[in-house]
């Protein structure tokens, strides 16, 4: 389990002026990034921080529920949005380089009206 970033974070889409509040868990170590949402009973919102900007694919093997994935650049601009990623998909990745990844409960990306190019902030 990773470090909780804050008791409750406000994740904001600055373009759409929409936000959601939820507790974010940091997945910033290799072990935390490797585990991600695997083997969990529910979607605990995760913030992945990668060592550098790049193409960071994920999979949903051993994830028992759908989740949303929002990839972001080092400037926190959305580089990819994946709605309701199904369990046991072998490959999910944006076409643009990313530094961050938010794995959130299914439906959160829609609530935020997230789309490529948007600025997302989580009050880190």
N, C-alpha and C positions, 0 to 999 in steps of 0.2 A: 504494500500500500504506500502511495506517495504522500508527500506533505500537502496538507490542505493550505491553499494559498490565502484564503480568508474565510471567515465563518460564512459569509454570504457575499458573492461577487455580483455586480451588476454588469452583465454582458450587453454592450450597446452597439447597435448599428447606427453610425453617425449620419449616414445618408437618409435612411428611412425613419430616423428618430424613433426607433423601437428598441425596447430592452426587455430582458428577462433577468430575474434574480435567482441565483443558485450557487451552491457551494462548489468550487472548482478544486480538484485534486491535481497536484503537479505530477507530471510524468516526465521528469527531466533527466533521470539516470538511465543508463542502458537497460537495466533490469526492469524498471517501471515502464519504459517504452516497449520492451519486449512483451510484457504481460498485458498491457493495455486493459481492455475490457474482458479478456479471456477468463473463463471460469467464474465470473461474477453472477449473482442472482438478479441484479438490476443494473441499470445504467447509471453509474456514479460518474458525473461529468468530469472529464479529464482534459487537461491542457498539456499537450506535448510540446516541449521545447527541444528542437534539434540543434546539433552543434554548429551547423552552417545551413545556408539556404541550399536547397537541392530538391530532387525528386524523391520523396519519402513515401513509398507505397505501404499500404496496410492490407490486412486480410481480416475476415471475420470468422475464422475457424475458432471453434469452441466459445463463441459468443452466442448466448441463447435468446437474444432479443434484437429487434432492429434498433438502429441508432443513426443519428445524423453526424456527418463529418464535415467540418468547415476548415479548409486549409487557408493559411495566411502567410504573406511575405514578411520579411523582417520589419517592414513599415506598417504591419498589421492591415494590409490590403488583402481582400479575399482573392485567393487564386484557384479555389475549387470548392464547390458545394455538392454534397451527396446526401440526398434525402432518404431516410429509412433504409439504411444499408442492411441487407438481409443477412441472417446467420449463414456461415460457411461459404462466403464469397472468397475466391482465391486472390483477388487483386482489386484494389481501389486506390487511385492516385490521380492528382490533378495534372494537367498538361503544363502548368507553370511552376517554377521553383517556389518552395515554401520553407519557412523557418518554424512555423507553429502549426499545430493541429488541435482543434477543439472536437472532442467526441462527446456528443450531447444526447439527451433523450430524444427519441424520434419525435418530430414535430417542432423542435426548437428552431431549426433553420427557417422554417416557414413563419413562425411567430416573429422572428427577427427580420423577415423579408430579405434574407441574405442572398446576394448575387455577386458574381465576379466583379472586382473593382471596388466594392464597398469597403469602408473603413470600419473595423470592429475594435472595440476597446473593452477590456475587462477589469480595469482599475487596479492593475498590478502595482 
